Amino acid sequence: MLLRQRKLIRLAKYDYSGNGVYFVTICTQNRESCFGKIIDGRILLNNVGQMVDKQWQELKNRFFNIELDEYILMPNHIHGIIFIVGAPLVGARDVMVNIHDNDHNNCIRAGIKPAPTVNSTLGAMVGAFKSITTNEYINNVKNNNWSPFNGKLWQRNYYEHIIRDEKSLYKIREYIINNPSKWNFDRNNLGNLYM
């Protein structure tokens, strides 16, 4: 019996750990809408969506060599731009972090957070994001009665596009910003399958 060969969607021999700008799309398993709803052209995130949004923003604290740019969390996928900018000059970032106490509007010094990773590939970053959000989701199923997902939270792979110039960067930023207003025509919207 021959096993089906998986189609490669990465650029052969390209260094995905080197400096570069990437447009990334990560979809939920079977494009299930888990993160919220589009209402009047805007995304209204549910608890799961808020958790995923927070973890996306935390990527810059886990990986020294990235900067996050424009992104949007949609009901069943996320679009984001990631800049891989290289390793820090010397040493590591301060491991102390300020946490805002919402009740008293004071800042509290917190302890050591997980050690960020240096010079990881784009795939490792996406993999970490998927793993962290999946584990956080499972934790909330157990402790906060979130509805369990069926099998996997995320699709096995992800889509990426190497952004090569300012014009392309501008167009992709615009696409991301306008994505919620075009949800009714989005190919990721399963409600469009039968139109």
HELIX and SHEET records of a PDB file:
HELIX    1   1 GLN A   29  ARG A   31  5                                   3    
HELIX    2   2 ASN A   47  ARG A   62  1                                  16    
HELIX    3   3 LEU A  122  ASN A  144  1                                  23    
HELIX    4   4 GLU A  166  ASN A  178  1                                  13    
HELIX    5   5 ASN A  179  PHE A  185  5                                   7    
HELIX    6   6 LEU A  190  ASN A  192  5                                   3    
SHEET    1   A 4 ILE A  66  LEU A  73  0                                        
SHEET    2   A 4 HIS A  77  ILE A  84 -1                                        
SHEET    3   A 4 GLY A  20  CYS A  27 -1                                        
SHEET    4   A 4 TYR A 159  ILE A 163 -1                                        
SHEET    1   B 2 GLY A  36  ILE A  39  0                                        
SHEET    2   B 2 ARG A  42  LEU A  45 -1                                        
SHEET    1   C 2 ASN A  98  ASP A 101  0                                        
SHEET    2   C 2 ASN A 106  ARG A 109 -1                                        
END                                                                             
